[in-house]
Amino acid sequence: LWDLDSGREVRRLEGHSGTVYALALSTDGKRLLSGSLDGTARLWDMETGSETALFDSRSGPIYAVAFAADGTVLTGGYDRTIRDWPAGGGDGVVLFAGAPE
């Protein structure tokens, strides 16, 4: 994470083993959601920099992440699915599955 005014690194969030493709900041600014080539999305505490939840798609890279109004986490990935995950981690529910090629 970088301070935009000073241009300095404030905190490094470590956990993904692949390129991070997507980020979303919660409306209160307290949580950051990241999605990666490694097939996981991770929820981070912005104050401490600690990872608070892990969401594993088990089916390829995650290219899009978002916070839903009800506090759950949404991901979109290479497997052509949109999943809804409980904010504390656990298994995601497929909300949409795209047509096969």
C-alpha positions in Angstrom: 0.0 0.0 0.0 1.3 3.4 -0.9 0.7 6.9 0.6 -0.4 9.0 -2.3 0.9 12.2 -0.8 4.4 11.1 -0.1 4.7 8.3 -2.7 6.1 6.0 0.0 5.2 2.4 0.7 3.2 2.2 3.9 2.5 -1.5 4.2 3.2 -4.6 2.2 0.4 -7.2 2.1 1.8 -10.6 1.5 -0.1 -13.8 0.8 -0.8 -14.2 -2.9 1.5 -16.4 -4.9 0.5 -14.9 -8.2 -0.2 -11.5 -9.8 -3.0 -9.5 -8.2 -5.6 -8.6 -10.9 -8.3 -7.0 -8.9 -8.8 -4.9 -5.8 -11.8 -3.5 -4.0 -11.9 -1.2 -0.9 -14.9 -1.5 1.5 -17.1 1.6 1.7 -15.9 2.2 5.3 -12.2 2.0 4.1 -11.4 -0.7 6.7 -11.1 -3.8 4.5 -9.4 -4.5 1.2 -10.3 -7.4 -1.1 -7.8 -8.7 -3.6 -8.2 -11.3 -6.4 -5.2 -13.1 -8.0 -3.8 -15.3 -10.7 -3.3 -17.9 -7.9 -7.0 -18.6 -7.8 -7.6 -16.9 -4.4 -9.3 -13.8 -3.1 -8.1 -12.5 0.2 -9.6 -10.0 2.6 -7.3 -7.7 4.4 -7.6 -5.5 7.5 -6.4 -2.0 6.4 -5.3 -1.0 9.9 -3.1 -4.0 10.7 -2.4 -5.3 7.2 -3.3 -8.8 8.3 -5.3 -11.3 6.2 -8.7 -11.9 7.7 -10.2 -14.3 5.2 -9.2 -16.5 2.3 -11.5 -17.5 -0.6 -10.2 -20.3 -2.8 -11.9 -20.8 -6.2 -10.0 -24.0 -6.8 -10.7 -23.4 -10.5 -8.3 -20.8 -11.9 -7.5 -17.1 -11.6 -9.8 -14.5 -10.1 -10.1 -11.4 -12.3 -12.8 -9.4 -10.5 -13.7 -8.7 -6.8 -16.4 -6.7 -5.1 -18.2 -6.2 -1.8 -21.9 -6.9 -1.9 -24.4 -4.6 0.0 -25.0 -7.4 2.5 -21.3 -7.7 3.5 -20.5 -10.8 1.5 -17.7 -11.0 -1.0 -18.2 -11.4 -4.8 -15.6 -12.8 -7.2 -15.5 -13.4 -10.9 -12.9 -15.7 -12.5 -11.4 -17.6 -15.3 -13.9 -20.4 -14.8 -16.7 -18.0 -16.0 -18.4 -18.0 -12.6 -19.5 -15.3 -10.3 -19.4 -16.5 -6.7 -20.8 -15.1 -3.4 -18.7 -15.9 -0.4 -19.4 -15.4 3.3 -17.2 -12.5 4.5 -15.5 -14.7 7.1 -14.3 -17.3 4.5 -15.7 -20.7 3.6 -17.2 -22.0 0.5 -18.7 -19.7 -2.2 -22.0 -20.1 -3.9 -22.1 -19.9 -7.7 -24.5 -17.2 -8.6 -23.8 -17.3 -12.4 -22.0 -19.8 -14.6 -21.1 -18.8 -18.2 -21.7 -21.0 -21.2 -18.9 -23.4 -22.1 -16.7 -22.5 -25.1 
